[in-house]
C-alpha cells in the first residue's frame, strides 16, 4: 500500500429528493480534489459505507 496521500476522491451526492423509491437518477457519483491536511489535522480513508433503511426518511 502506498503511503502517498490521494489527490482525488469519489463522492456520492443526492441530486434530487426521491419521490417514492429512490432511483439511480436521484444520485450522482462525482470526483473531487482532496486537499492536503492542515497542520495538526489528519486525512481519514473510509473502508466501509453503510446505507441503512432509516436514512430514507433523512433524504
C-alpha beads as a LAMMPS data file, in Angstrom:
LAMMPS data file: protein, C-alpha beads

59 atoms
58 bonds

1 atom types
1 bond types

-500.0 500.0 xlo xhi
-500.0 500.0 ylo yhi
-500.0 500.0 zlo zhi

Masses

1 110.0

Atoms # bond

1 1 1 0.000 0.000 0.000
2 1 1 1.274 3.425 -0.913
3 1 1 1.915 5.977 1.816
4 1 1 1.232 8.840 -0.623
5 1 1 -1.841 10.957 0.062
6 1 1 -4.644 10.712 -2.506
7 1 1 -5.234 13.737 -4.720
8 1 1 -8.868 12.958 -5.557
9 1 1 -11.839 11.136 -4.071
10 1 1 -15.210 9.854 -5.233
11 1 1 -18.327 11.209 -3.511
12 1 1 -21.978 10.202 -3.731
13 1 1 -24.288 13.215 -3.983
14 1 1 -28.054 13.328 -3.544
15 1 1 -29.062 15.395 -6.591
16 1 1 -32.844 15.083 -6.220
17 1 1 -35.090 14.148 -3.320
18 1 1 -36.638 10.764 -4.111
19 1 1 -40.399 10.629 -4.656
20 1 1 -41.351 7.046 -3.898
21 1 1 -38.476 4.574 -4.152
22 1 1 -35.007 6.101 -4.747
23 1 1 -33.778 5.771 -8.338
24 1 1 -30.260 5.928 -9.722
25 1 1 -31.118 9.343 -11.243
26 1 1 -31.511 10.719 -7.697
27 1 1 -27.790 10.240 -7.055
28 1 1 -24.535 11.203 -8.760
29 1 1 -21.020 9.851 -8.273
30 1 1 -18.618 12.777 -8.538
31 1 1 -14.872 13.143 -8.338
32 1 1 -13.460 15.841 -6.065
33 1 1 -9.978 17.109 -5.256
34 1 1 -8.585 16.204 -1.841
35 1 1 -6.675 18.978 -0.115
36 1 1 -3.617 18.129 1.954
37 1 1 -4.468 18.140 5.666
38 1 1 -3.596 21.337 7.518
39 1 1 -1.096 21.375 10.370
40 1 1 -2.427 19.296 13.264
41 1 1 -5.090 17.575 11.089
42 1 1 -5.305 14.078 9.602
43 1 1 -6.849 12.587 6.472
44 1 1 -9.076 9.548 7.060
45 1 1 -9.965 6.901 4.455
46 1 1 -13.324 5.138 4.816
47 1 1 -13.188 1.382 4.325
48 1 1 -16.923 0.754 4.637
49 1 1 -20.046 2.735 3.865
50 1 1 -23.496 1.767 5.090
51 1 1 -26.854 2.941 3.815
52 1 1 -29.437 1.847 6.356
53 1 1 -33.241 1.879 5.931
54 1 1 -33.706 4.675 8.477
55 1 1 -31.769 7.016 6.154
56 1 1 -34.711 7.014 3.701
57 1 1 -36.535 9.462 5.948
58 1 1 -33.474 11.703 6.172
59 1 1 -33.281 12.186 2.401

Bonds

1 1 1 2
2 1 2 3
3 1 3 4
4 1 4 5
5 1 5 6
6 1 6 7
7 1 7 8
8 1 8 9
9 1 9 10
10 1 10 11
11 1 11 12
12 1 12 13
13 1 13 14
14 1 14 15
15 1 15 16
16 1 16 17
17 1 17 18
18 1 18 19
19 1 19 20
20 1 20 21
21 1 21 22
22 1 22 23
23 1 23 24
24 1 24 25
25 1 25 26
26 1 26 27
27 1 27 28
28 1 28 29
29 1 29 30
30 1 30 31
31 1 31 32
32 1 32 33
33 1 33 34
34 1 34 35
35 1 35 36
36 1 36 37
37 1 37 38
38 1 38 39
39 1 39 40
40 1 40 41
41 1 41 42
42 1 42 43
43 1 43 44
44 1 44 45
45 1 45 46
46 1 46 47
47 1 47 48
48 1 48 49
49 1 49 50
50 1 50 51
51 1 51 52
52 1 52 53
53 1 53 54
54 1 54 55
55 1 55 56
56 1 56 57
57 1 57 58
58 1 58 59
